[in-house]
């Protein structure tokens, strides 16, 4: 609740910071992007959209723990 009380002072909630961290990590590493199609044989099938969502939610949880100082 401190984030709500200090909202006028420019303080940010841990959830907002974790979301920004998730965006940075996902954008930098390409997590959650569809694999580009290639001609020829492929080693593995493309992950399903549900798997992408689950992976991003897991990553967000890890980011939130890191922001809160609880370790990853």
LOTIPA-465143 format. One record per residue: residue number from 1; residue in three letters; chain; x, z, y of N, C-alpha, C in turn. Coordinates in Angstrom, 2 decimals. Each point is the difference from the previous one (the first is absolute). Example, Ala and Ser with C-alpha at 12.3 -4.5 7.8 and 13.67 -1.06 7.14 Angstrom:
BEGIN
{i=1; aa=ALA; ch=A; n_px=13.19; n_pz=7.80; n_py=-5.69; ca_px=-0.89; ca_pz=0.00; ca_py=1.19; c_px=0.90; c_pz=0.00; c_py=1.20}
{i=2; aa=SER; ch=A; n_px=-0.35; n_pz=-0.72; n_py=1.05; ca_px=0.82; ca_pz=0.06; ca_py=1.19; c_px=-0.77; c_pz=0.73; c_py=1.09}
//
This chain:
BEGIN
{i=1; aa=UNK; ch=A; n_px=0.80; n_pz=0.00; n_py=-1.20; ca_px=-0.80; ca_pz=0.00; ca_py=1.20; c_px=0.85; c_pz=0.00; c_py=1.26}
{i=2; aa=UNK; ch=A; n_px=1.28; n_pz=0.30; n_py=-0.12; ca_px=0.86; ca_pz=-0.01; ca_py=1.18; c_px=0.04; c_pz=-1.38; c_py=0.62}
{i=3; aa=UNK; ch=A; n_px=-0.05; n_pz=-1.05; n_py=-0.85; ca_px=0.03; ca_pz=-1.36; ca_py=0.52; c_px=-1.20; c_pz=-0.28; c_py=0.89}
{i=4; aa=UNK; ch=A; n_px=-1.15; n_pz=0.55; n_py=-0.35; ca_px=-1.20; ca_pz=-0.21; ca_py=0.81; c_px=0.11; c_pz=0.77; c_py=1.31}
{i=5; aa=UNK; ch=A; n_px=0.48; n_pz=1.22; n_py=-0.06; ca_px=0.11; ca_pz=0.82; ca_py=1.20; c_px=1.04; c_pz=-0.53; c_py=0.98}
{i=6; aa=UNK; ch=A; n_px=1.02; n_pz=-0.63; n_py=-0.51; ca_px=1.08; ca_pz=-0.50; ca_py=0.86; c_px=-0.12; c_pz=-1.49; c_py=0.28}
{i=7; aa=UNK; ch=A; n_px=-1.15; n_pz=-0.58; n_py=-0.33; ca_px=-0.16; ca_pz=-1.45; ca_py=0.15; c_px=0.20; c_pz=-0.45; c_py=1.44}
{i=8; aa=UNK; ch=A; n_px=-0.41; n_pz=0.79; n_py=0.95; ca_px=0.17; ca_pz=-0.37; ca_py=1.40; c_px=1.44; c_pz=0.09; c_py=0.46}
{i=9; aa=UNK; ch=A; n_px=0.85; n_pz=0.67; n_py=-0.75; ca_px=1.40; ca_pz=0.16; ca_py=0.38; c_px=0.90; c_pz=-1.07; c_py=-0.61}
{i=10; aa=UNK; ch=A; n_px=-0.58; n_pz=-0.93; n_py=-0.72; ca_px=0.79; ca_pz=-1.07; ca_py=-0.58; c_px=0.52; c_pz=0.31; c_py=-1.38}
{i=11; aa=UNK; ch=A; n_px=-0.39; n_pz=1.11; n_py=-0.60; ca_px=0.44; ca_pz=0.34; ca_py=-1.35; c_px=-0.70; c_pz=-0.91; c_py=-1.00}
{i=12; aa=UNK; ch=A; n_px=0.68; n_pz=-0.29; n_py=-1.09; ca_px=-0.57; ca_pz=-0.86; ca_py=-1.03; c_px=-0.20; c_pz=0.80; c_py=-1.28}
{i=13; aa=UNK; ch=A; n_px=-1.03; n_pz=-0.35; n_py=-0.73; ca_px=-0.28; ca_pz=0.66; ca_py=-1.26; c_px=0.96; c_pz=-0.52; c_py=-1.07}
{i=14; aa=UNK; ch=A; n_px=0.25; n_pz=0.84; n_py=-1.00; ca_px=0.88; ca_pz=-0.40; ca_py=-1.09; c_px=-0.52; c_pz=-1.23; c_py=-0.72}
{i=15; aa=UNK; ch=A; n_px=-1.33; n_pz=-0.12; n_py=-0.10; ca_px=-0.58; ca_pz=-1.15; ca_py=-0.68; c_px=0.32; c_pz=-1.30; c_py=0.73}
{i=16; aa=UNK; ch=A; n_px=-0.03; n_pz=0.05; n_py=1.33; ca_px=0.33; ca_pz=-1.19; ca_py=0.80; c_px=1.46; c_pz=-0.39; c_py=-0.15}
{i=17; aa=UNK; ch=A; n_px=0.86; n_pz=1.00; n_py=-0.01; ca_px=1.43; ca_pz=-0.26; ca_py=-0.16; c_px=0.28; c_pz=-0.56; c_py=-1.39}
{i=18; aa=UNK; ch=A; n_px=-0.67; n_pz=0.56; n_py=-1.02; ca_px=0.19; ca_pz=-0.48; ca_py=-1.36; c_px=-0.49; c_pz=-1.43; c_py=-0.13}
{i=19; aa=UNK; ch=A; n_px=-1.08; n_pz=-0.35; n_py=0.67; ca_px=-0.51; ca_pz=-1.37; ca_py=-0.04; c_px=0.99; c_pz=-0.97; c_py=0.64}
{i=20; aa=UNK; ch=A; n_px=0.59; n_pz=0.40; n_py=1.12; ca_px=1.01; ca_pz=-0.85; ca_py=0.63; c_px=1.21; c_pz=-0.16; c_py=-0.91}
{i=21; aa=UNK; ch=A; n_px=0.39; n_pz=1.08; n_py=-0.68; ca_px=1.12; ca_pz=-0.07; ca_py=-0.94; c_px=-0.34; c_pz=-0.94; c_py=-1.16}
{i=22; aa=UNK; ch=A; n_px=-1.22; n_pz=0.09; n_py=-0.50; ca_px=-0.45; ca_pz=-0.89; ca_py=-1.07; c_px=0.07; c_pz=-1.45; c_py=0.45}
{i=23; aa=UNK; ch=A; n_px=-0.48; n_pz=-0.29; n_py=1.19; ca_px=0.04; ca_pz=-1.37; ca_py=0.52; c_px=1.44; c_pz=-0.51; c_py=0.10}
{i=24; aa=UNK; ch=A; n_px=0.88; n_pz=0.86; n_py=0.45; ca_px=1.41; ca_pz=-0.39; ca_py=0.13; c_px=0.61; c_pz=-0.30; c_py=-1.37}
{i=25; aa=UNK; ch=A; n_px=-0.19; n_pz=0.93; n_py=-0.94; ca_px=0.59; ca_pz=-0.16; ca_py=-1.33; c_px=-0.59; c_pz=-1.22; c_py=-0.70}
{i=26; aa=UNK; ch=A; n_px=-1.33; n_pz=-0.13; n_py=0.05; ca_px=-0.65; ca_pz=-1.13; ca_py=-0.67; c_px=0.42; c_pz=-1.32; c_py=0.63}
{i=27; aa=UNK; ch=A; n_px=0.10; n_pz=-0.05; n_py=1.31; ca_px=0.40; ca_pz=-1.22; ca_py=0.67; c_px=1.45; c_pz=-0.37; c_py=-0.25}
{i=28; aa=UNK; ch=A; n_px=0.85; n_pz=1.00; n_py=-0.08; ca_px=1.42; ca_pz=-0.24; ca_py=-0.22; c_px=0.30; c_pz=-0.42; c_py=-1.43}
{i=29; aa=UNK; ch=A; n_px=-0.67; n_pz=0.63; n_py=-0.94; ca_px=0.30; ca_pz=-0.27; ca_py=-1.41; c_px=-0.91; c_pz=-1.03; c_py=-0.63}
{i=30; aa=UNK; ch=A; n_px=-1.10; n_pz=-0.36; n_py=0.69; ca_px=-0.93; ca_pz=-0.97; ca_py=-0.56; c_px=-0.97; c_pz=0.60; c_py=-1.00}
{i=31; aa=UNK; ch=A; n_px=-0.15; n_pz=1.32; n_py=-0.01; ca_px=-0.93; ca_pz=0.65; ca_py=-0.91; c_px=-1.42; c_pz=-0.40; c_py=0.37}
{i=32; aa=UNK; ch=A; n_px=-0.80; n_pz=-0.34; n_py=-1.00; ca_px=-1.39; ca_pz=-0.36; ca_py=0.24; c_px=-0.25; c_pz=-1.46; c_py=0.28}
{i=33; aa=UNK; ch=A; n_px=1.04; n_pz=-0.79; n_py=0.10; ca_px=-0.18; ca_pz=-1.44; ca_py=0.22; c_px=-0.19; c_pz=-0.69; c_py=-1.34}
{i=34; aa=UNK; ch=A; n_px=-0.76; n_pz=-1.08; n_py=0.03; ca_px=-0.17; ca_pz=-0.80; ca_py=-1.20; c_px=1.30; c_pz=-0.75; c_py=-0.28}
{i=35; aa=UNK; ch=A; n_px=0.33; n_pz=-0.10; n_py=-1.26; ca_px=1.20; ca_pz=-0.74; ca_py=-0.38; c_px=-0.23; c_pz=-1.49; c_py=0.23}
{i=36; aa=UNK; ch=A; n_px=1.00; n_pz=-0.66; n_py=0.51; ca_px=-0.11; ca_pz=-1.44; ca_py=0.24; c_px=0.05; c_pz=-0.74; c_py=-1.32}
{i=37; aa=UNK; ch=A; n_px=-0.84; n_pz=-0.99; n_py=-0.11; ca_px=-0.03; ca_pz=-0.80; ca_py=-1.22; c_px=1.25; c_pz=-0.85; c_py=-0.12}
{i=38; aa=UNK; ch=A; n_px=0.46; n_pz=-0.17; n_py=-1.20; ca_px=1.18; ca_pz=-0.81; ca_py=-0.23; c_px=-0.30; c_pz=-0.97; c_py=-1.14}
{i=39; aa=UNK; ch=A; n_px=0.66; n_pz=-1.15; n_py=0.04; ca_px=-0.19; ca_pz=-0.95; ca_py=-1.07; c_px=0.79; c_pz=0.45; c_py=-1.21}
{i=40; aa=UNK; ch=A; n_px=-0.45; n_pz=-0.38; n_py=-1.15; ca_px=0.71; ca_pz=0.36; ca_py=-1.22; c_px=-0.54; c_pz=1.29; c_py=-0.59}
{i=41; aa=UNK; ch=A; n_px=0.81; n_pz=0.62; n_py=-0.78; ca_px=-0.42; ca_pz=1.22; ca_py=-0.69; c_px=0.18; c_pz=1.20; c_py=0.90}
{i=42; aa=UNK; ch=A; n_px=-0.87; n_pz=0.97; n_py=-0.19; ca_px=0.15; ca_pz=1.25; ca_py=0.74; c_px=0.17; c_pz=1.13; c_py=-1.00}
{i=43; aa=UNK; ch=A; n_px=0.78; n_pz=0.97; n_py=0.37; ca_px=0.30; ca_pz=1.13; ca_py=-0.89; c_px=-1.15; c_pz=0.95; c_py=-0.17}
{i=44; aa=UNK; ch=A; n_px=-0.81; n_pz=0.19; n_py=1.03; ca_px=-1.10; ca_pz=0.96; ca_py=-0.07; c_px=-1.19; c_pz=-0.55; c_py=0.75}
{i=45; aa=UNK; ch=A; n_px=-1.17; n_pz=0.47; n_py=-0.38; ca_px=-1.19; ca_pz=-0.44; ca_py=0.71; c_px=-0.08; c_pz=0.72; c_py=1.34}
{i=46; aa=UNK; ch=A; n_px=-0.72; n_pz=-0.60; n_py=0.93; ca_px=-0.14; ca_pz=0.58; ca_py=1.34; c_px=-0.83; c_pz=1.27; c_py=-0.09}
{i=47; aa=UNK; ch=A; n_px=0.39; n_pz=1.04; n_py=0.74; ca_px=-0.77; ca_pz=1.24; ca_py=-0.02; c_px=-1.41; c_pz=-0.23; c_py=0.55}
{i=48; aa=UNK; ch=A; n_px=-0.94; n_pz=0.75; n_py=-0.51; ca_px=-1.38; ca_pz=-0.09; ca_py=0.45; c_px=-0.13; c_pz=0.69; c_py=1.36}
{i=49; aa=UNK; ch=A; n_px=-1.01; n_pz=-0.38; n_py=0.78; ca_px=-0.21; ca_pz=0.65; ca_py=1.31; c_px=-0.16; c_pz=1.51; c_py=-0.11}
{i=50; aa=UNK; ch=A; n_px=-0.64; n_pz=0.47; n_py=-1.08; ca_px=-0.16; ca_pz=1.44; ca_py=-0.18; c_px=1.34; c_pz=0.70; c_py=-0.16}
{i=51; aa=UNK; ch=A; n_px=0.94; n_pz=-0.68; n_py=-0.66; ca_px=1.34; ca_pz=0.58; ca_py=-0.17; c_px=0.72; c_pz=0.08; c_py=1.34}
{i=52; aa=UNK; ch=A; n_px=-0.20; n_pz=-1.01; n_py=0.85; ca_px=0.59; ca_pz=0.05; ca_py=1.35; c_px=-0.55; c_pz=1.19; c_py=0.78}
{i=53; aa=UNK; ch=A; n_px=-1.30; n_pz=0.18; n_py=-0.06; ca_px=-0.65; ca_pz=1.10; ca_py=0.73; c_px=0.51; c_pz=1.34; c_py=-0.52}
{i=54; aa=UNK; ch=A; n_px=0.05; n_pz=0.15; n_py=-1.32; ca_px=0.47; ca_pz=1.26; ca_py=-0.57; c_px=1.45; c_pz=0.28; c_py=0.40}
{i=55; aa=UNK; ch=A; n_px=0.81; n_pz=-1.04; n_py=0.02; ca_px=1.40; ca_pz=0.17; ca_py=0.38; c_px=0.13; c_pz=0.43; c_py=1.47}
{i=56; aa=UNK; ch=A; n_px=-0.80; n_pz=-0.63; n_py=0.86; ca_px=0.04; ca_pz=0.36; ca_py=1.42; c_px=-0.51; c_pz=1.42; c_py=0.23}
{i=57; aa=UNK; ch=A; n_px=-1.04; n_pz=0.41; n_py=-0.73; ca_px=-0.50; ca_pz=1.37; ca_py=0.14; c_px=1.03; c_pz=1.01; c_py=-0.48}
{i=58; aa=UNK; ch=A; n_px=0.69; n_pz=-0.31; n_py=-1.07; ca_px=1.06; ca_pz=0.88; ca_py=-0.50; c_px=1.13; c_pz=0.10; c_py=1.04}
{i=59; aa=UNK; ch=A; n_px=0.36; n_pz=-1.13; n_py=0.58; ca_px=1.05; ca_pz=-0.02; ca_py=1.02; c_px=-0.42; c_pz=0.79; c_py=1.23}
{i=60; aa=UNK; ch=A; n_px=-1.28; n_pz=-0.11; n_py=0.40; ca_px=-0.49; ca_pz=0.79; ca_py=1.14; c_px=0.11; c_pz=1.49; c_py=-0.30}
{i=61; aa=UNK; ch=A; n_px=-0.35; n_pz=0.41; n_py=-1.20; ca_px=0.12; ca_pz=1.41; ca_py=-0.37; c_px=1.44; c_pz=0.49; c_py=0.09}
{i=62; aa=UNK; ch=A; n_px=0.92; n_pz=-0.83; n_py=-0.43; ca_px=1.42; ca_pz=0.35; ca_py=0.09; c_px=0.46; c_pz=0.09; c_py=1.45}
{i=63; aa=UNK; ch=A; n_px=-0.48; n_pz=-0.92; n_py=0.84; ca_px=0.34; ca_pz=0.01; ca_py=1.42; c_px=-0.54; c_pz=1.27; c_py=0.66}
{i=64; aa=UNK; ch=A; n_px=-1.23; n_pz=0.37; n_py=-0.33; ca_px=-0.60; ca_pz=1.19; ca_py=0.59; c_px=0.77; c_pz=1.25; c_py=-0.40}
{i=65; aa=UNK; ch=A; n_px=0.41; n_pz=0.08; n_py=-1.26; ca_px=0.80; ca_pz=1.15; ca_py=-0.45; c_px=1.33; c_pz=0.06; c_py=0.75}
{i=66; aa=UNK; ch=A; n_px=0.60; n_pz=-1.16; n_py=0.22; ca_px=1.27; ca_pz=-0.04; ca_py=0.72; c_px=-0.17; c_pz=0.46; c_py=1.44}
{i=67; aa=UNK; ch=A; n_px=-1.07; n_pz=-0.43; n_py=0.65; ca_px=-0.25; ca_pz=0.38; ca_py=1.39; c_px=-0.27; c_pz=1.50; c_py=0.09}
{i=68; aa=UNK; ch=A; n_px=-0.71; n_pz=0.55; n_py=-0.98; ca_px=-0.33; ca_pz=1.42; ca_py=0.02; c_px=1.18; c_pz=0.87; c_py=-0.44}
{i=69; aa=UNK; ch=A; n_px=1.08; n_pz=-0.64; n_py=-0.45; ca_px=1.19; ca_pz=0.74; ca_py=-0.40; c_px=-0.10; c_pz=0.61; c_py=-1.38}
{i=70; aa=UNK; ch=A; n_px=-0.88; n_pz=-0.54; n_py=-0.83; ca_px=-0.19; ca_pz=0.53; ca_py=-1.34; c_px=0.80; c_pz=-0.75; c_py=-1.04}
{i=71; aa=UNK; ch=A; n_px=0.82; n_pz=-0.92; n_py=0.43; ca_px=0.81; ca_pz=-0.79; ca_py=-0.93; c_px=-0.79; c_pz=-1.14; c_py=-0.58}
{i=72; aa=UNK; ch=A; n_px=0.69; n_pz=-0.91; n_py=-0.66; ca_px=-0.68; ca_pz=-1.18; ca_py=-0.55; c_px=-0.22; c_pz=0.10; c_py=-1.46}
//
